[in-house]
Amino acid sequence: MNKEKDLGNVTETSPLCKWQQVMERIPLSMGSLRTLPWYVGASQVLGMACVVITGVWMGHYHGGYAWDGSAQEFNVHPLCMVLGLVFLYGDAVLVYRVFRNESKRSVKILHALLHMMALIISIVGLVAVFDFHATAKISNMYSLHSWCGMLTFVLFILQWLLGLGLFLFPWASAQLRSWYLPLHVFFGLLLLAMSIGTCLLGITEKLLFSIMLTYSDFAAEGVLANTLGLLLVCFGVMVGYVATREDFRRPPNPEEEALSVHFKTLFYGDFTLS
């Protein structure tokens, strides 16, 4: 016998009741939420420090920036990759924690736009290094850094396209989105870790090319670059912590889900939430 419990106009089998049951299972501690801005603020300080130190490293120790095929054009590469595939990408991961009560569709659009900015900036960084290699007659894609970087970049594009297709536009069914969401979250954090790991490989490679003879003597450039590596790791850890902490999750909103259902019905007819 299918027992239904009256909750005004809501039954146990209705989507609204399911949302109420989900909300009851989510522990929301106001004391814990008060710490969220501090964690997010710390992540931004770490991320901006990474970008600034990268800029100083390439600008002060390697002659600045140019777009003429010279070594200064190569310097655009690390700056763009740290800015795009680490800092902006990390911020894209955080938007669902920072904007917990804003319209979910607006947050989705911001999430997608930050990814698009990260993609454009990283493309500039890739073009810079390939153009420098072509001018200097240096082989491409021979190092572990380049292999890991290209794999990360390709997976990043796939992740972004799948996210656009499944979550931002209304064609995907609720069942498909529900199935893919855990994968999207997992690969989002995995790609951030891969981006940071690739940066660490690139930092080491650049130092060995530049100051191999003095690196072991704690040369100032080496200390600065090592500091950058540690800050990149700290940024990734902070973003991962905020993104995975259960009581920082965005609270479910039954009204937004109802609007999503009605919007999708206009395109595909009636369907049932699982």
C-alpha positions in Angstrom: 0.0 0.0 0.0 1.4 3.4 -1.0 1.0 5.6 2.0 0.9 9.3 1.5 1.1 11.8 4.2 -0.7 15.2 4.0 1.5 18.2 4.2 -1.0 20.9 3.2 -1.1 20.4 -0.6 2.2 18.4 -0.5 2.5 14.6 -0.5 5.4 12.4 0.2 5.6 11.6 -3.5 5.7 15.2 -4.7 8.9 16.9 -5.7 8.4 19.6 -3.0 8.2 17.0 -0.3 11.4 15.3 -1.7 13.2 18.7 -1.5 12.0 19.1 2.1 13.3 15.6 3.0 16.7 16.5 1.4 16.9 19.8 3.3 16.2 17.9 6.6 19.2 15.7 5.9 21.7 18.5 5.2 23.4 19.8 8.4 23.5 23.6 8.3 25.4 25.0 11.1 25.3 28.8 11.2 28.5 28.8 13.2 30.2 26.9 10.4 28.8 29.1 7.7 30.3 32.1 9.4 33.8 30.7 8.6 33.0 30.4 4.9 33.9 34.0 4.0 37.3 33.5 5.7 38.1 30.4 3.7 37.0 32.0 0.5 39.0 35.2 1.3 42.0 33.1 2.1 41.7 31.3 -1.2 41.5 34.6 -3.1 44.6 35.9 -1.4 46.5 32.7 -2.2 45.3 32.7 -5.8 46.2 36.4 -6.4 49.6 35.8 -4.8 50.2 33.0 -7.3 49.4 35.3 -10.2 51.5 38.2 -8.9 54.5 36.0 -8.1 54.3 34.4 -11.5 54.2 37.9 -13.1 57.2 39.0 -11.0 59.2 35.9 -11.8 58.8 36.2 -15.5 59.0 40.0 -15.5 62.0 40.5 -13.2 64.1 37.4 -13.8 63.3 36.7 -17.5 63.0 40.1 -19.2 59.3 40.8 -19.2 56.7 40.1 -21.9 56.4 40.4 -25.6 54.6 38.9 -28.6 57.4 38.5 -31.1 58.6 34.9 -30.9 61.3 35.8 -28.4 61.9 34.3 -25.0 59.7 37.2 -23.6 56.8 35.7 -25.5 57.4 32.4 -23.7 56.9 34.3 -20.5 53.3 34.9 -21.4 52.7 31.1 -21.1 53.2 30.5 -17.4 51.4 33.7 -16.5 48.3 32.8 -18.6 48.2 29.2 -17.4 48.4 30.2 -13.7 45.8 32.9 -14.2 43.5 30.8 -16.4 43.7 27.2 -15.5 44.4 27.7 -11.8 43.1 31.0 -10.4 40.0 31.6 -12.6 39.2 27.9 -12.7 39.4 27.6 -9.0 37.1 30.6 -8.7 34.6 28.9 -11.1 34.6 25.9 -8.7 33.8 28.2 -5.7 30.9 30.2 -7.2 28.3 27.7 -5.9 29.7 28.1 -2.4 30.0 31.9 -2.5 26.6 32.7 -4.1 24.6 30.3 -2.0 21.3 32.2 -2.1 21.3 33.8 -5.5 19.4 32.5 -8.5 20.8 29.2 -9.5 20.6 29.9 -13.2 22.6 33.2 -12.7 25.2 31.2 -10.7 25.4 28.6 -13.5 26.0 31.4 -16.1 28.7 32.9 -13.9 30.3 29.4 -13.5 30.3 28.9 -17.3 31.6 32.4 -18.0 34.5 32.0 -15.6 35.4 28.7 -17.3 35.2 30.5 -20.7 37.5 33.2 -19.5 39.9 30.6 -18.2 39.7 28.8 -21.5 40.5 31.9 -23.6 43.4 32.9 -21.4 44.9 29.4 -21.5 44.6 29.3 -25.3 46.7 32.6 -25.4 49.2 30.9 -23.1 49.4 27.8 -25.4 49.8 29.9 -28.5 52.6 31.8 -26.9 54.7 28.7 -26.1 54.1 27.1 -29.5 55.0 30.3 -31.3 58.2 30.7 -29.2 59.2 27.1 -29.9 58.5 27.5 -33.7 60.7 30.7 -33.8 63.5 29.1 -31.7 63.3 25.8 -33.6 62.5 23.9 -30.4 60.6 20.6 -30.5 57.0 20.6 -29.1 55.3 18.1 -26.8 58.4 16.2 -25.7 58.3 16.7 -21.9 56.1 15.3 -19.2 55.0 18.8 -18.4 53.7 19.3 -21.9 52.0 15.9 -22.0 50.2 16.5 -18.7 49.4 20.1 -19.7 47.8 19.1 -23.0 45.8 16.3 -21.4 44.5 18.7 -18.8 43.6 21.3 -21.4 41.7 18.8 -23.6 39.8 17.4 -20.6 39.1 20.9 -19.4 37.4 21.7 -22.8 35.4 18.4 -22.6 34.3 19.2 -19.1 33.2 22.7 -20.0 31.3 21.5 -23.1 29.5 18.7 -21.2 28.6 21.2 -18.4 27.1 23.6 -20.9 25.2 20.9 -22.7 23.8 19.2 -19.6 23.3 21.9 -17.0 23.0 25.3 -18.7 20.6 24.4 -21.6 17.3 22.5 -21.1 17.7 19.6 -23.4 19.0 17.1 -20.9 16.6 15.0 -18.8 16.6 15.2 -15.0 17.8 11.6 -14.8 20.8 12.3 -17.1 21.8 15.4 -15.2 21.4 13.6 -11.9 23.7 10.8 -13.2 26.4 13.1 -14.6 26.5 15.6 -11.7 28.8 13.6 -9.4 31.1 13.0 -12.3 31.1 16.7 -13.2 32.0 17.6 -9.6 34.7 14.9 -9.4 36.4 15.8 -12.6 36.1 19.5 -11.8 38.3 19.0 -8.7 40.5 16.5 -10.5 41.3 18.9 -13.3 42.2 21.6 -10.8 44.6 19.2 -9.2 46.0 18.3 -12.6 46.4 21.9 -13.5 48.3 22.6 -10.3 50.4 19.5 -10.8 51.3 20.5 -14.3 52.3 23.9 -13.1 54.6 22.3 -10.5 56.2 20.3 -13.3 56.6 23.4 -15.4 58.1 25.4 -12.5 60.8 22.7 -12.0 61.5 22.4 -15.7 61.9 26.2 -16.1 64.2 26.3 -13.1 66.4 23.5 -14.4 66.7 25.2 -17.8 67.4 28.6 -16.2 69.5 28.2 -13.0 70.5 24.5 -12.9 74.0 25.4 -11.8 72.9 27.7 -8.9 69.5 26.1 -8.0 71.1 24.0 -5.2 72.7 27.2 -3.7 69.2 28.6 -2.9 69.3 31.2 -5.6 66.8 33.9 -5.2 64.9 32.9 -8.3 64.7 29.3 -7.1 63.3 30.4 -3.7 60.7 32.6 -5.4 59.6 29.8 -7.8 59.5 27.2 -5.0 57.3 29.6 -3.0 55.0 29.9 -6.0 54.7 26.1 -6.1 53.8 25.9 -2.4 51.2 28.7 -2.8 49.7 26.9 -5.8 49.3 23.8 -3.7 47.8 25.8 -0.8 45.3 27.4 -3.2 44.2 24.0 -4.5 43.8 22.6 -1.0 41.7 25.6 0.1 39.4 25.5 -3.0 39.0 21.7 -2.6 38.2 22.1 1.1 35.5 24.7 0.5 34.1 22.8 -2.4 33.8 19.5 -0.5 32.8 20.6 2.9 29.2 19.4 3.4 27.8 22.3 5.4 29.1 24.9 2.8 26.8 23.3 0.1 24.3 25.5 -1.6 20.8 24.8 0.0 18.3 23.1 -2.4 15.5 25.4 -3.5 12.2 23.7 -4.4 10.9 26.8 -6.2 13.8 26.9 -8.6 13.4 23.2 -9.2 9.7 23.8 -10.0 10.6 26.5 -12.4 13.1 24.3 -14.1 10.5 21.6 -14.4 8.0 24.0 -16.0 10.6 25.4 -18.3 11.6 22.0 -19.5 8.0 20.9 -20.0 7.6 23.7 -22.5 10.2 22.1 -24.7 9.7 18.3 -24.1 6.3 17.8 -22.6 5.6 16.3 -19.1 8.2 14.3 -17.3 8.8 13.0 -13.8 11.5 13.9 -11.4 13.4 10.8 -10.1 
